[in-house]
Amino acid sequence: MNILFLTPQLPYPPRQGTTIRNYNLIKQLAQRHTIDLLTFLAPGEELTAANPLHQICRRVAGVPQPMRSTAQRARDTLFSAYPDMGLRLESPAMRQQVAAWSADTDYALVQVEGIELAQYGMPVASHKAGRQPALIFDDHNCEYLLQQRSALTDLKRLRRWVAAGYSLVQWQKLRRYEANILRHADATATVSPADRAALLALAPGVDIQVISNGIDLDLYQPRHTPIDTQTPSLVFTGKMDYRPNIDAALWFGRAVWPLVLAQEPQARFQIVGMNPHPRLDELRTQPTIEITGAVDDTRPFIHAALAYVIPMRVGGGTRFKALEAMACGKAIVSTTLGVEGIPVHNDQEMLIADTPVTFAQAVLRLIADARTDGALQRRLGANARRFVESTYSWDAIVPRFDQMYEKVVHPPPGHNQP
């Protein structure tokens, strides 16, 4: 099939969740389909001739990411019916490019990667009127649910009431916007059963399938790196201007870390990831916490740590950070929400804890284990690796998109589009 892919960021290099999913989907699907890619380019980013996407796709073009001021966002929050995510990537240049390619190519499908691109896919996808292309909506997160969780979390802190108010407004706008996209799409992919259930609550009866995130099992492998048990280190990785990651790091640093240090004053905590937000500056003052900023490769940090922590309290989807740490065979401590959508069990593939006290106790348990025979670490790491090998390889995941495509482009006799 001829497929037009629309992505909010340049998929290569795949440095964080969205780009990792987009790159691996395109790489795998291009082995069986013809892919044209239109993408936004972040400030300072270039689509060079050496980018591997040119070899994978038939054609690739990038449009500069539009910039919106804080004042414009505030006005839109107050007066626009559209949510922030529906306006963030509004670009006449992208609209023109989508229209031009759609006019000169007979696409079977238009696939939009994330809610920010839906505004470009809906006008050109007219399959329900008896014509191609069909519209595939790959919803990386159930966005209204993310804002709902953010609002309820921020309401508990007086200093975060402005942010809570923003999320309350966005939550309601996203419910309407996301429901409209679901009804326009011929099929929707989401990454977890929890997200699917939340989306179906908005638009009952639409075609929504769970196609989870995956992991490159060759790239992420266990390494027998010596661990410093006298100065044990914990690591958390992620894009550190992403609100759920900021909240996770702050909750861990404020509520959990002091409990760990009370018994292990030599312990260290590393926060590894691009674009650290100024809200994290309070953690920089602590000598036991390091905020690295962007790094070329997170794997050495994961391998060198005694344990990986996922102290998430808000968010949605399936977190790549969990799959990466599991594929590396690392001992993990996570909240329940941190591994939502991944059917793991406490004390089998990882330790799961949801309060500061129980989270700190789980961390201290791993430190004590490392100083004896390390049996718990080895068991958790081996179980985690086996789990991702059996469930989360891209080779097993991406063919589910092929099945979705076949269903919407060539529906069986008697099948009615939703």
Order of alpha helices (4+ residues) and beta strands (2+ residues): beta-alpha-beta-alpha-beta-alpha-alpha-alpha-beta-alpha-beta-alpha-alpha-beta-alpha-beta-beta-alpha-alpha-beta-alpha-beta-alpha-beta-alpha-beta-beta-alpha-alpha-alpha-alpha
